Amino acid sequence: MSDQSARKGAGTAVVEPGRRWLTGIVPPVCTPLGEDGDVDAASLERHISFLLEAGVHGLFVLGSSGEVAFLTDAQRDRVLEVAVKTNGGQVPVLAGAIDMTTSRVIDHALRAKQRGVDAIVLTVPFYARATHPAEVKLHFQTVRDRVGLPLVAYDIPVAVHSKLDVALSLELASEGVIDAIKDSSNDLTGFRGLVTGTRRFETFSVFTGSELVVDCALYFGAEGAVPGLANVDPHGFVALYESCRAGDWAKAREIQERLVRLFDITTCADPLKKGPSSSGLGGFKTALMLRGVIAHNAMGLPQIPLDAEEVAAVRAVLVREALL
């Protein structure tokens, strides 16, 4: 029986005693858009199938790489419906309920729950500046109580402009409020504190959000990674994870270094013409388009898609790294 077949029907994220419910490579799935700016459902189905066939261990939709901040509520709903249906219970589906305040997060989370996702991903509050530890703790506790699904805390200070405190994260984990954390803070000292501090919790999982240090994170003892670049090369990240789990660190380093080179696709855009979101996500989407996975490299406004010269630069990186 293939590994993929063996996982059929095993996608419900139930936290069982003595078992971590989420491990491995969980790509933050890009959201393909048509030239009209709406969700391209056919491309999304193709993309999710591409990820599943590569052997990924979960799917995180409506995250930063999924352009959640650029989508309407109706578009978010459509992404969830397509993802859950295409996945068909093969792996856990995590849904980002990313918004500024608790009430808005709960609304998104309940809509996602109704559409059959397995867990909710949420950040600290933002814009409203309700970032005192007492407020942040109340935020996570209230969402957990109202939604009743496993929660994954998402620490991404570059986007929400507030760091999720390590001590508070450990407290939320110890009280069973959160079940996992995705750390995209680039704070390796804090990350190590999370890994060592949660090791005593049997079902808790710590993930890195950085595609460039997955081998290091797994060596620290993390359970997996949520790397945006896995949209483009899921096979490479699954191979990296398997090498780390087998203790073949030399092979893992070799794969990781290739993936670091592949990350050059995020720097192909002209910084005088567009910002880092357009450049980074534009690189991912352009690579997926060139690989024949999605139809267009369109992006949510006001991001700007890569132009012909920039597309050619992405193509050159893919050819160099033997992905085209």
C-alpha positions as CSV (number, residue, x, y, z in Angstrom):
1,M,0.0,0.0,0.0
2,S,1.4,3.5,-0.9
3,D,2.0,6.0,1.9
4,Q,-0.7,8.3,0.2
5,S,-3.2,5.5,0.2
6,A,-2.5,4.6,3.8
7,R,-3.4,8.1,4.8
8,K,-6.8,8.1,3.2
9,G,-9.5,9.0,5.7
10,A,-6.9,9.9,8.3
11,G,-7.2,13.6,8.1
12,T,-9.3,14.5,11.1
13,A,-7.1,16.4,13.6
14,V,-8.2,14.7,16.8
15,V,-5.7,15.3,19.6
16,E,-5.2,11.8,21.1
17,P,-3.3,11.0,24.4
18,G,0.3,10.3,23.7
19,R,0.2,11.2,20.1
20,R,1.0,14.4,18.2
21,W,-1.8,15.1,15.8
22,L,0.3,17.2,13.4
23,T,3.9,16.6,12.2
24,G,5.9,16.9,9.0
25,I,5.6,19.3,6.0
26,V,2.5,21.4,6.0
27,P,2.6,23.8,3.0
28,P,0.9,27.2,3.5
29,V,-1.1,26.7,0.2
30,C,-1.0,29.5,-2.3
31,T,-4.4,30.7,-3.6
32,P,-4.4,30.8,-7.4
33,L,-6.4,33.7,-8.8
34,G,-7.8,34.2,-12.3
35,E,-7.1,37.2,-14.4
36,D,-10.4,38.6,-13.1
37,G,-9.1,38.5,-9.6
38,D,-11.4,35.7,-8.4
39,V,-10.3,32.3,-7.0
40,D,-9.3,29.9,-9.7
41,A,-10.9,26.8,-8.3
42,A,-9.5,24.5,-11.1
43,S,-5.9,25.6,-10.4
44,L,-6.4,25.3,-6.7
45,E,-7.6,21.7,-7.1
46,R,-4.6,21.0,-9.3
47,H,-2.2,22.6,-6.8
48,I,-3.6,20.7,-3.8
49,S,-3.4,17.4,-5.7
50,F,0.2,18.3,-6.6
51,L,1.0,18.8,-2.9
52,L,-0.7,15.6,-1.8
53,E,0.9,13.5,-4.5
54,A,4.3,14.7,-3.2
55,G,3.4,13.3,0.2
56,V,2.9,16.4,2.3
57,H,1.6,15.8,5.8
58,G,-1.0,18.6,6.0
59,L,-2.4,21.6,4.3
60,F,-2.6,25.2,5.7
61,V,-4.9,27.3,3.6
62,L,-5.6,31.0,4.1
63,G,-2.2,31.9,5.5
64,S,0.2,34.5,4.4
65,S,1.3,32.6,1.3
66,G,-2.4,32.0,0.6
67,E,-2.9,35.8,0.5
68,V,-5.6,35.7,3.2
69,A,-5.4,39.4,3.8
70,F,-6.3,40.1,0.2
71,L,-9.3,37.8,0.0
72,T,-13.0,38.7,0.6
73,D,-15.0,36.5,3.0
74,A,-16.7,34.8,0.0
75,Q,-13.3,34.1,-1.5
76,R,-12.0,32.6,1.7
77,D,-15.1,30.4,1.9
78,R,-14.5,29.2,-1.7
79,V,-10.8,28.3,-0.9
80,L,-12.0,26.3,2.1
81,E,-14.6,24.4,0.2
82,V,-12.2,23.5,-2.6
83,A,-9.4,22.5,-0.2
84,V,-11.6,20.3,1.9
85,K,-13.2,18.6,-1.0
86,T,-10.0,18.0,-2.9
87,N,-8.2,16.7,0.1
88,G,-10.9,14.2,0.8
89,G,-9.7,13.4,4.3
90,Q,-6.1,12.5,3.3
91,V,-4.3,14.9,5.6
92,P,-5.3,17.5,8.2
93,V,-6.5,20.8,6.7
94,L,-5.7,23.9,8.8
95,A,-7.5,27.1,8.1
96,G,-6.2,30.6,8.8
97,A,-8.7,32.7,10.7
98,I,-6.5,35.8,10.4
99,D,-8.1,39.1,11.4
100,M,-7.7,42.0,13.8
101,T,-9.9,41.2,16.8
102,T,-11.3,38.2,18.6
103,S,-14.9,38.6,17.3
104,R,-13.7,38.7,13.7
105,V,-11.4,35.7,14.2
106,I,-14.2,33.7,15.7
107,D,-16.5,34.5,12.7
108,H,-13.9,33.3,10.3
109,A,-13.1,30.2,12.4
110,L,-16.8,29.2,12.6
111,R,-17.2,29.6,8.9
112,A,-14.1,27.4,8.4
113,K,-15.4,24.8,10.9
114,Q,-18.7,24.6,9.0
115,R,-16.8,23.7,5.9
116,G,-15.0,20.8,7.5
117,V,-11.5,22.0,8.4
118,D,-9.5,20.2,11.1
119,A,-7.9,23.1,12.9
120,I,-7.7,26.8,13.1
121,V,-4.6,29.0,12.7
122,L,-4.6,32.5,14.3
123,T,-2.3,35.3,15.2
124,V,-2.3,37.7,18.1
125,P,-4.6,40.7,17.6
126,F,-3.3,43.5,15.4
127,Y,-4.1,47.0,14.4
128,A,-6.2,47.5,17.5
129,R,-3.0,47.1,19.6
130,A,-4.6,44.7,22.1
131,T,-1.3,43.0,22.7
132,H,-0.8,43.0,26.5
133,P,-0.2,39.3,27.6
134,A,-3.5,39.3,29.4
135,E,-5.3,40.5,26.2
136,V,-3.5,38.0,24.0
137,K,-4.3,35.1,26.4
138,L,-8.0,36.1,26.5
139,H,-8.0,36.2,22.7
140,F,-6.7,32.7,22.4
141,Q,-8.9,31.3,25.2
142,T,-12.1,32.9,23.8
143,V,-11.5,31.5,20.3
144,R,-10.8,28.0,21.7
145,D,-13.9,28.1,23.9
146,R,-16.2,29.4,21.1
147,V,-14.9,27.3,18.2
148,G,-13.9,24.0,19.8
149,L,-11.3,23.0,17.2
150,P,-7.5,22.5,17.7
151,L,-5.7,25.9,17.6
152,V,-2.4,26.6,16.0
153,A,-0.8,29.9,17.2
154,Y,0.9,31.8,14.3
155,D,3.8,34.0,15.4
156,I,4.6,36.3,12.5
157,P,5.7,39.7,13.9
158,V,6.6,41.1,10.4
159,A,2.9,41.0,9.6
160,V,1.1,41.7,12.9
161,H,3.9,43.9,14.4
162,S,3.8,42.1,17.7
163,K,5.8,39.1,19.0
164,L,4.0,36.2,20.6
165,D,5.8,35.9,23.9
166,V,7.6,32.5,24.5
167,A,6.5,32.4,28.2
168,L,2.9,33.1,27.2
169,S,3.0,30.5,24.4
170,L,4.2,27.9,27.0
171,E,1.4,28.9,29.3
172,L,-1.2,28.5,26.6
173,A,0.2,25.1,25.7
174,S,0.3,23.9,29.2
175,E,-3.4,24.9,29.7
176,G,-4.4,23.1,26.5
177,V,-5.5,26.3,24.8
178,I,-3.2,25.9,21.8
179,D,-2.2,22.6,20.3
180,A,0.7,23.7,18.0
181,I,2.6,26.8,17.1
182,K,4.0,28.0,13.7
183,D,7.0,30.2,14.5
184,S,7.8,32.7,11.7
185,S,9.6,35.2,13.9
186,N,13.2,34.3,12.8
187,D,14.1,34.3,16.5
188,L,16.1,31.1,16.8
189,T,16.8,31.5,20.5
190,G,13.1,31.9,21.2
191,F,12.3,29.0,18.8
192,R,14.6,26.7,20.8
193,G,12.9,27.8,23.9
194,L,9.6,26.8,22.4
195,V,10.9,23.4,21.4
196,T,12.5,22.6,24.7
197,G,9.7,24.1,26.8
198,T,6.9,22.2,25.1
199,R,8.7,18.9,24.9
200,R,6.9,17.6,28.0
201,F,3.5,18.1,26.4
202,E,2.7,14.8,24.6
203,T,0.5,16.1,21.8
204,F,2.0,19.6,21.2
205,S,3.8,20.4,18.0
206,V,6.3,23.2,17.2
207,F,6.8,24.2,13.5
208,T,9.1,26.5,11.8
209,G,7.8,28.9,9.2
210,S,11.2,29.4,7.6
211,E,12.0,27.4,4.5
212,L,15.7,28.2,4.9
213,V,16.4,26.5,8.3
214,V,14.1,23.5,8.3
215,D,17.0,21.1,8.9
216,C,18.2,23.2,11.9
217,A,14.6,23.4,13.3
218,L,14.2,19.6,13.1
219,Y,17.6,19.1,14.6
220,F,16.4,21.2,17.6
221,G,13.5,18.9,17.9
222,A,10.7,20.6,16.0
223,E,7.9,18.5,14.7
224,G,7.9,19.9,11.2
225,A,7.8,23.0,9.0
226,V,5.2,25.2,7.2
227,P,7.4,26.5,4.4
228,G,6.0,28.7,1.7
229,L,8.6,27.4,-0.8
230,A,7.0,23.9,-0.4
231,N,4.3,25.2,-2.7
232,V,6.9,25.1,-5.5
233,D,9.0,22.0,-4.5
234,P,6.9,19.9,-2.1
235,H,8.9,16.8,-3.1
236,G,12.1,18.5,-2.0
237,F,10.7,19.4,1.4
238,V,9.3,16.0,2.1
239,A,12.7,14.5,1.2
240,L,14.3,16.9,3.6
241,Y,11.9,16.0,6.4
242,E,12.4,12.2,5.8
243,S,16.2,12.6,5.8
244,C,16.1,14.5,9.1
245,R,13.8,11.9,10.6
246,A,16.2,9.2,9.5
247,G,19.1,11.0,11.1
248,D,20.9,11.5,7.7
249,W,22.0,15.0,8.4
250,A,24.5,15.2,5.6
251,K,21.8,14.4,3.1
252,A,19.4,16.8,4.8
253,R,22.0,19.6,4.6
254,E,22.5,18.9,0.9
255,I,18.7,19.1,0.2
256,Q,18.4,22.2,2.4
257,E,21.1,24.0,0.6
258,R,19.5,23.3,-2.8
259,L,16.2,24.7,-1.4
260,V,18.0,27.8,-0.2
261,R,19.2,28.3,-3.8
262,L,15.7,27.7,-5.1
263,F,14.5,30.5,-2.8
264,D,16.2,32.9,-5.2
265,I,12.8,32.9,-7.0
266,T,11.6,35.4,-4.4
267,T,14.2,37.9,-5.3
268,C,13.7,38.0,-9.1
269,A,11.4,41.1,-9.0
270,D,12.7,44.6,-9.4
271,P,12.5,46.2,-5.9
272,L,12.0,49.6,-7.6
273,K,8.8,48.3,-9.1
274,K,7.2,46.3,-6.3
275,G,7.4,45.5,-2.7
276,P,8.4,42.3,-0.8
277,S,5.0,40.7,-0.8
278,S,4.6,41.1,-4.6
279,S,8.2,39.8,-5.0
280,G,8.0,36.8,-2.7
281,L,4.5,35.5,-3.4
282,G,4.9,36.5,-7.0
283,G,7.9,34.3,-7.2
284,F,6.0,31.4,-5.8
285,K,3.0,31.9,-8.1
286,T,5.2,32.4,-11.1
287,A,7.1,29.3,-10.4
288,L,3.9,27.3,-10.0
289,M,2.6,28.8,-13.3
290,L,5.8,27.8,-15.1
291,R,5.7,24.3,-13.7
292,G,2.1,23.9,-15.1
293,V,0.4,23.7,-11.7
294,I,-1.6,26.9,-11.8
295,A,-2.9,28.8,-14.8
296,H,-1.9,32.4,-13.9
297,N,0.5,34.3,-11.6
298,A,-2.2,36.9,-10.8
299,M,-2.1,38.4,-7.3
300,G,-4.5,40.1,-4.9
301,L,-4.6,43.9,-5.2
302,P,-2.7,46.0,-4.6
303,Q,0.1,43.5,-5.2
304,I,1.7,43.6,-8.7
305,P,2.4,40.4,-10.6
306,L,5.9,39.7,-12.0
307,D,6.4,41.1,-15.5
308,A,7.9,39.2,-18.5
309,E,11.5,40.0,-17.6
310,E,11.0,38.9,-14.0
311,V,9.2,35.7,-15.1
312,A,12.2,34.9,-17.2
313,A,14.4,35.3,-14.2
314,V,12.2,32.9,-12.2
315,R,12.4,30.4,-15.1
316,A,16.2,30.6,-15.1
317,V,16.3,29.7,-11.4
318,L,13.9,26.7,-12.0
319,V,16.0,25.5,-14.9
320,R,19.2,25.9,-12.8
321,E,17.7,23.8,-10.0
322,A,16.3,21.2,-12.4
323,L,12.6,21.9,-11.8
324,L,12.0,22.8,-15.4
